[in-house]
Amino acid sequence: MTCAAPIRRLLRTKEACQYLAMSPWSLRQMVDRRELAYVSSGDNTSAWRFDIRDLDRWIESHRIGAKKN
């Protein structure tokens, strides 16, 4: 029996951009506006890590749904 690879909770900037389907510039702007939290492991943006749960919350808070009948 094989085990599936564990899901990582923290994503690098590039991975977070891919997950949110946005550019690194847009992601940095969201961080600057404090719309999205990050974990810092250094002084530069390449060291930022994003919690996948925060990314999911951001997605959910920006959903636009259909009208209810």
C-alpha positions, 0 to 999 in steps of 0.5 A: 500500500502506498501513502499519498503525499501530504498536502502542504499547508504553506505555499510559496509566493509563486504557488499561491499565485498559481492557486489564486490564478493571479500575478505576483504583482497582484498578490503583493498588492493584496499583502500591502493592503493587508487583504491577505496574511502571510508568514515571513521566513526572511526579508524578501518576498521570495521568502513569504509563505501563504497559508492555504486556509487563508487563500481559501477564505479569500476565495470564499469572501470574493465569490459572487453567487447567483440570486436565490429563488 
